[in-house]
Amino acid sequence: MTSWRTKGAGAQKVASRRPDGSPLWGRSVRWPDKGLPFDLRPLRYVLAAAESMSFSGAAQALKTKVSTVSRRVRNFEDAIGVSLFERTSAGVRLTVAGARFLAEIVPAIQTIEMALDHAGAAGRIELGTVRIGIITTLAGGFLRELIAAFDDQYPGVFLDVRTGGRRDHLSKIRSREIDVAFLTGNGPLLECDVQELWHERVHVAMSADHPLAERSGLDWPDLENERFVVSAQEPGPEVHDYIVRRIADYSTYPQVTYRPMDLETLMHTIALGREITVVSEGWASMRFPDLALRPLSAPEDIVPFSAVWSPLNDNPALRWFISFARNLANGRRSSR
């Protein structure tokens, strides 16, 4: 069902039902083409008069003339067809109809005020939600700093953080299931805006008893004969591809095994065994018993991280979040 509202020679089509066919409201709302049966603006004069029980008191509160209050109230009464006040030499008092009208209209006005406040708050980022996809840990690094700082400055905005993989996050950005994702890389992506924000050095995770744990830094030739493991869950496949890309050549191909476990469980398993894996720098802030993390020394193992979002996403909280992240990243760079 569709209704039409006209203005002049033009016409505007207005959907009166949701896509599933249900009404937009629980009951129909009167909104004839000619508009509401009265102008809501004179209500401020009615409310002021009812509060002070005096037209002169209302005029003083509204900083206007008594004659203006009297005329606006009378015009409003004429528009709705009922007297709201009894005029006396001592002031005014509500009629029975007036008392009932005020009892019913005041809650409605308060609801409208609340709706306007909420709408304004959303535009000022006092309310709202930003749905965030991540592929790395929040244990440390820029991402943890960003989320903590934004949450501190905008406590009314809920940051809904979700873990997942690159493909899943990109799909959900395009379908508006999440607002922004933080992914490795800085190249252009179809239907997305990309903003590089920070870098992290790749680390090798191994048992504290592993012979390589005695070194302060490592390079890929040191790892040619090692057995790598990655999680079968995201971002395990991306880690697998990174290991192969960095170490493989015509004579060398790494041993990489998938394990059906999340990354945290995998780290505990590595701490107990002889296998190794690679993780982002943020994991260095976490403490696992008998686990050692050593940085890779090559410049190529400093990985860029970027914010990725849809330019069509009109979530005002998202725009402020991206701006906040950009400013925080710029501040970090300028302080170095």
Order of alpha helices (4+ residues) and beta strands (2+ residues): beta-beta-alpha-alpha-alpha-beta-beta-alpha-beta-alpha-beta-alpha-beta-beta-beta-beta-alpha-beta-alpha-beta-beta-beta-alpha
